[in-house]
Amino acid sequence: MSATEAIRTDVLVIGCGIAGASAAYQAAQAGLDVVVLAKESVAEESNTFYAQGGIVTLGPDDDPAILRDDIIRTGDGLSDPEAVDILVLECRSLVEGFLAGELGVPFDRDGTGALDYAQEASHSRRRILHVADTTGRTIEEKLLAGLRRWPNIRILTGHTAVDLLTLPHHAKSPIAYYRAPRCLGAYVLDNASRRVRTILAQTTVLATGGCGAVFLNTSNPAGANGAGYAMAHRAAVRIVNMEYVQFHPTILYHRDAPHFLISETVRGEGARLKTLDGKTFMERYSDRRDLAPRDEVARAIYEEMINGNATHVLLDLASYASIDVAKRFPNIAETCARCGIDIARDPIPVVPGAHYCCGGVLADGLGRTSLKGLYAVGEASCTGLHGANRLASTSLLEGLVWGTRAGRDIVDRFAPAEPIPDSGIHEWYYPAHEESIDPALINQDWLTIRSTMWNYAGVMRRSKRMERAKADLEYLKHRIEKFYQEAIMDASLVGLRHGIETALLIVHAALANPVSAGAHFRVD
């Protein structure tokens, strides 16, 4: 197939983490033709792959009502009760039936052979299943192995989604403007050839993950640039709650591992946060101490850093753990060891970092969005589950639940439609004289975005700071857009365009909401 030839499929899934892979699995299992996009050279690269702590289900002394209350309380009372009910009622069958049973995810077991349940902040029970501290990686690998068994799935690695393909916007015929808007696929960049492909699909699923990479400090990989939010916004799809960006309290503070997350489970196993002079401090901020909700812990660390003029704080596991830390947290132990830190003996230097966006493309209980033919699942979506702040280890579960529900709904609603002729859709426009890409410009623009978002729209927010962020980023957006229109197509430039759009979505939402709640904390 040539790099410019249009691809036709029943279902296009943009993203290959747990949410996208779950949707693709259901659609392919029912016999639909599915194309899955992965922008990196390996399909495994996603936020899911880096998830450490685990995935929520119901523990042995648990109850759906208790989990429901924990989610709503952590979400600062702003969670959608209908979305919460969906999650708590379906978690056990999908985690233990589908992941463990059908896919064979080997969740850890205790000495008796029973499932080993961990506890994390704001959970009232031990209810989190895990595979050591590489839960996301194991789930991702099992899901992809499952997808590759289906001959009707094509996984296109090294392909970056540029924009959603919509009618009437991309139609050549003016008659299309009399029809209701709908999504018909996407324009997609082949990273290697730098040519844009048209992928026509009856149904498109946004599963592009989050946007932590628009902040200077983050647990997310560099590819988490908010692509789904940006593409949906340009297609006039409803987006909500973008001000609720959750900051994880404990990102490893070391230049050799700048995005490495120290799982909340470490504090669940007894670790305590300390200042650089060895004093615990969480007891001064919350009666739940080190197991307070993430937003409270992140703000406490931020304040301790500001008050103590410190670049980081310490997470002390060695002094408090009653477990074999290297066995329980092998990935964390190995990564820290490469940085010269022995977690069985030394405290771990940590800082807060952007971790999870509780807002996104508004999606209902089946993943449907405001645009016909478009679904959104996982962190790209806002189902209302998390409200203003996400409960630990519910992200993998939300991706699994809504990815599965969306895939099944696509199958239930599928009816072969008359194909749209290629001649009816605008071809991709290439400038007559394409400018070359200067990496220095890309890198500097990203540094500006990330520094601006961290300093002016980060853990604690003030109106004057956010107004400055808005002005600076809007000016930068005009420059990036001009660069984009004139330059040769390149994945780094497409990602930069997504990133500036997403950063502004966050700033505009934060400015518009004067009420502090959950992860959105106003100090003015």
MIPA-344500 format. One line per field, with one value per residue (C-alpha): residue in three letters; z, y, x. Coordinates in steps of 0.05 Angstrom, whole numbers. Example, Ala and Ser with C-alpha at 12.3 -4.5 7.8 and 13.67 -1.06 7.14 Angstrom:
2
code = c(ALA SER);
z = c(156 143);
y = c(-90 -21);
x = c(246 273);
REM end
This chain:
524
code = c(MET SER ALA THR GLU ALA ILE ARG THR ASP VAL LEU VAL ILE GLY CYS GLY ILE ALA GLY ALA SER ALA ALA TYR GLN ALA ALA GLN ALA GLY LEU ASP VAL VAL VAL LEU ALA LYS GLU SER VAL ALA GLU GLU SER ASN THR PHE TYR ALA GLN GLY GLY ILE VAL THR LEU GLY PRO ASP ASP ASP PRO ALA ILE LEU ARG ASP ASP ILE ILE ARG THR GLY ASP GLY LEU SER ASP PRO GLU ALA VAL ASP ILE LEU VAL LEU GLU CYS ARG SER LEU VAL GLU GLY PHE LEU ALA GLY GLU LEU GLY VAL PRO PHE ASP ARG ASP GLY THR GLY ALA LEU ASP TYR ALA GLN GLU ALA SER HIS SER ARG ARG ARG ILE LEU HIS VAL ALA ASP THR THR GLY ARG THR ILE GLU GLU LYS LEU LEU ALA GLY LEU ARG ARG TRP PRO ASN ILE ARG ILE LEU THR GLY HIS THR ALA VAL ASP LEU LEU THR LEU PRO HIS HIS ALA LYS SER PRO ILE ALA TYR TYR ARG ALA PRO ARG CYS LEU GLY ALA TYR VAL LEU ASP ASN ALA SER ARG ARG VAL ARG THR ILE LEU ALA GLN THR THR VAL LEU ALA THR GLY GLY CYS GLY ALA VAL PHE LEU ASN THR SER ASN PRO ALA GLY ALA ASN GLY ALA GLY TYR ALA MET ALA HIS ARG ALA ALA VAL ARG ILE VAL ASN MET GLU TYR VAL GLN PHE HIS PRO THR ILE LEU TYR HIS ARG ASP ALA PRO HIS PHE LEU ILE SER GLU THR VAL ARG GLY GLU GLY ALA ARG LEU LYS THR LEU ASP GLY LYS THR PHE MET GLU ARG TYR SER ASP ARG ARG ASP LEU ALA PRO ARG ASP GLU VAL ALA ARG ALA ILE TYR GLU GLU MET ILE ASN GLY ASN ALA THR HIS VAL LEU LEU ASP LEU ALA SER TYR ALA SER ILE ASP VAL ALA LYS ARG PHE PRO ASN ILE ALA GLU THR CYS ALA ARG CYS GLY ILE ASP ILE ALA ARG ASP PRO ILE PRO VAL VAL PRO GLY ALA HIS TYR CYS CYS GLY GLY VAL LEU ALA ASP GLY LEU GLY ARG THR SER LEU LYS GLY LEU TYR ALA VAL GLY GLU ALA SER CYS THR GLY LEU HIS GLY ALA ASN ARG LEU ALA SER THR SER LEU LEU GLU GLY LEU VAL TRP GLY THR ARG ALA GLY ARG ASP ILE VAL ASP ARG PHE ALA PRO ALA GLU PRO ILE PRO ASP SER GLY ILE HIS GLU TRP TYR TYR PRO ALA HIS GLU GLU SER ILE ASP PRO ALA LEU ILE ASN GLN ASP TRP LEU THR ILE ARG SER THR MET TRP ASN TYR ALA GLY VAL MET ARG ARG SER LYS ARG MET GLU ARG ALA LYS ALA ASP LEU GLU TYR LEU LYS HIS ARG ILE GLU LYS PHE TYR GLN GLU ALA ILE MET ASP ALA SER LEU VAL GLY LEU ARG HIS GLY ILE GLU THR ALA LEU LEU ILE VAL HIS ALA ALA LEU ALA ASN PRO VAL SER ALA GLY ALA HIS PHE ARG VAL ASP);
z = c(0 -20 32 -1 -14 27 78 90 153 196 260 269 339 352 409 434 510 552 530 455 456 495 444 386 418 424 353 322 361 329 259 243 205 253 244 307 305 348 338 365 329 379 396 470 482 519 588 604 595 651 701 763 822 797 777 823 834 896 954 998 1052 1001 975 912 958 994 929 903 964 959 886 899 961 925 866 914 904 830 801 759 801 738 714 783 785 718 742 809 780 723 754 781 719 673 717 742 685 623 644 690 659 584 574 629 665 723 782 844 897 971 1007 1007 933 940 901 935 944 956 986 961 984 996 990 1049 1032 1003 933 882 841 814 779 824 803 727 724 664 624 636 618 555 532 543 507 447 443 442 386 343 342 302 226 218 260 229 278 244 285 270 249 281 279 252 252 253 186 191 148 126 141 96 42 -28 -42 -11 -7 53 95 96 133 207 226 234 240 182 204 207 169 192 183 164 207 162 94 122 78 103 93 93 136 124 179 196 270 302 373 408 457 455 529 569 568 623 574 569 640 659 713 696 703 631 571 522 474 523 488 490 417 428 463 409 350 383 399 327 306 354 398 470 520 595 661 632 694 735 721 776 800 826 891 879 815 822 826 786 719 694 704 698 686 731 777 848 857 909 932 963 1013 1018 1044 1098 1067 1097 1065 1098 1090 1071 1145 1159 1189 1171 1152 1124 1194 1191 1127 1134 1186 1134 1135 1078 1051 1038 968 915 907 981 983 921 950 1016 982 939 1001 1038 978 974 1049 1054 989 969 901 927 988 1011 1009 1063 1052 1085 1155 1156 1109 1137 1069 1022 983 925 915 922 879 832 777 825 861 795 768 833 837 768 799 859 907 948 967 1022 1056 1026 1023 952 927 897 868 846 771 723 722 699 665 697 641 567 510 540 534 559 591 524 503 453 443 417 346 309 292 345 411 466 518 572 593 527 551 608 631 696 736 768 782 805 826 808 859 854 806 775 709 682 704 670 605 609 626 576 522 528 531 471 430 445 429 362 346 367 325 265 198 133 102 30 23 12 -54 -46 -93 -43 10 6 -5 42 23 19 14 -53 -18 47 99 135 208 256 320 360 346 366 430 450 438 481 536 535 539 595 637 628 648 708 736 719 715 758 827 857 813 814 766 747 732 689 651 636 613 568 535 525 499 451 420 415 383 326 313 316 270 218 223 216 153 118 141 117 155 214 276 323 292 294 368 383 350 392 455 448 435 497 542 523 536 607 620 592 635 697 688 677 742 804 852 881 877 877 830 812 869 867 918 900);
y = c(0 68 122 165 112 119 65 41 6 -6 20 66 66 123 99 31 34 -6 35 33 -40 -61 -27 -57 -126 -125 -99 -149 -207 -192 -194 -120 -94 -53 -6 14 73 77 139 108 55 2 -7 -18 54 87 114 44 14 58 47 16 11 -34 -37 -31 -87 -107 -135 -193 -148 -97 -75 -34 19 29 36 83 127 128 150 206 231 234 269 324 307 324 254 232 179 142 135 112 59 32 25 -8 -57 -81 -79 -150 -186 -148 -149 -220 -250 -216 -194 -251 -304 -293 -257 -291 -230 -261 -217 -227 -276 -283 -342 -380 -373 -321 -256 -203 -138 -73 -8 63 133 148 75 47 -25 -65 -75 -63 -121 -115 -150 -128 -55 -66 -77 -32 -63 -133 -115 -79 -137 -187 -142 -132 -207 -216 -165 -196 -261 -229 -226 -170 -121 -78 -43 16 36 100 136 202 227 298 315 282 276 306 322 373 407 363 350 378 384 443 396 362 424 404 340 330 333 266 237 195 177 218 248 209 223 165 186 153 180 246 238 243 185 190 136 130 94 85 93 127 117 169 133 180 184 247 311 309 327 399 409 414 360 299 224 217 199 254 231 249 315 319 299 274 337 381 343 340 415 432 388 426 365 379 381 391 395 409 449 385 362 316 322 259 275 231 234 213 275 255 278 207 188 253 222 161 154 127 90 111 39 55 100 46 0 50 100 170 237 279 346 347 351 287 313 283 335 304 301 378 376 318 269 215 236 204 168 233 244 260 333 345 309 345 413 396 377 440 483 448 459 533 545 508 535 462 429 365 326 255 192 145 72 41 64 41 -18 -88 -121 -142 -76 -103 -160 -117 -60 -90 -38 21 -11 -24 46 80 35 60 130 110 102 39 42 -11 38 108 157 172 245 263 322 330 323 327 257 252 296 285 324 311 295 288 215 179 111 77 124 163 237 297 282 225 169 188 153 173 125 126 189 223 223 254 205 242 185 224 289 339 288 215 159 120 60 75 98 30 5 63 49 -24 -13 43 12 -52 -18 26 -34 -73 -13 -3 -76 -71 -8 -28 -28 -26 43 64 82 154 162 187 243 270 286 340 314 335 402 407 477 491 505 465 493 446 429 462 419 479 515 454 444 517 522 460 489 552 513 468 522 568 513 491 561 594 539 483 456 522 575 650 693 738 679 646 711 714 642 655 715 681 616 650 689 626 589 638 627 551 551 593 547 486 513 527 470 399 350 320 282 330 390 356 339 411 436 387 409 484 473 429 476 532 488 477 550 575 524 542 616 606 567 610 553 509 436 374 381 453 496 572 612 680);
x = c(0 28 38 -16 -68 -132 -146 -217 -240 -300 -268 -208 -178 -129 -85 -64 -65 -114 -175 -161 -138 -200 -246 -207 -210 -286 -296 -247 -276 -343 -313 -307 -246 -204 -145 -106 -58 5 47 111 151 127 54 68 89 31 13 -15 55 82 26 56 9 -46 -119 -179 -229 -268 -227 -248 -280 -304 -371 -392 -422 -356 -316 -370 -363 -287 -290 -341 -305 -238 -271 -293 -366 -364 -364 -424 -460 -482 -410 -388 -442 -420 -349 -362 -413 -369 -299 -295 -320 -273 -211 -217 -258 -228 -158 -140 -184 -187 -121 -82 -55 -15 -36 6 -17 -1 31 -35 -45 -101 -100 -57 -94 -56 -81 -69 -87 -161 -182 -220 -201 -144 -173 -118 -92 -21 36 93 102 95 20 7 64 39 -33 -11 31 -26 -76 -31 -17 -93 -102 -48 -87 -143 -129 -179 -137 -83 -37 -2 58 96 32 11 -61 -62 -136 -204 -237 -307 -367 -385 -318 -275 -327 -317 -392 -430 -490 -456 -471 -545 -527 -513 -439 -404 -334 -309 -239 -175 -117 -56 18 64 123 174 152 125 64 -8 -56 -131 -164 -239 -277 -349 -332 -272 -248 -204 -159 -100 -86 -70 -31 21 76 52 79 153 148 106 101 78 121 138 83 28 15 -61 -71 -142 -165 -133 -163 -232 -230 -214 -273 -320 -331 -353 -295 -304 -266 -198 -178 -177 -106 -83 -11 20 57 118 158 231 275 336 362 373 299 259 190 194 135 143 77 27 30 97 60 7 61 81 129 129 143 198 232 305 323 285 220 152 100 36 6 2 -39 -88 -115 -101 -28 12 -50 -89 -117 -65 -84 -75 -8 18 -1 31 96 94 85 141 187 168 174 239 268 278 280 248 227 242 200 225 205 266 251 179 167 156 162 218 219 261 212 149 176 228 220 225 284 321 308 329 391 413 409 451 391 381 307 317 366 359 301 277 280 212 173 100 87 28 -2 -74 -126 -194 -227 -229 -276 -345 -368 -430 -434 -419 -363 -405 -387 -425 -401 -435 -388 -337 -324 -275 -247 -194 -158 -176 -248 -287 -340 -352 -323 -266 -301 -248 -195 -181 -179 -114 -112 -180 -149 -132 -200 -237 -199 -217 -290 -305 -261 -300 -367 -351 -327 -390 -434 -399 -413 -486 -498 -457 -492 -453 -458 -449 -375 -356 -317 -246 -265 -315 -262 -210 -141 -86 -56 20 52 86 152 156 203 251 241 290 293 318 252 211 250 248 173 162 205 163 98 121 153 93 44 85 97 31 -22 7 -5 -30 -62 -70 -110 -52 -7 -60 -74 1 -1 -60 -28 40 11 -39 18 60 1 -1 73 66 6 43 103 57 23 89 135 144 99 136 112 148 112 44 56 75 11 -30 8 -3 -77 -84 -45 -93 -153 -127 -112 -179 -217 -177 -188 -263 -272 -263 -281 -226 -243 -200 -141 -160 -134 -143 -103 -134);
REM end
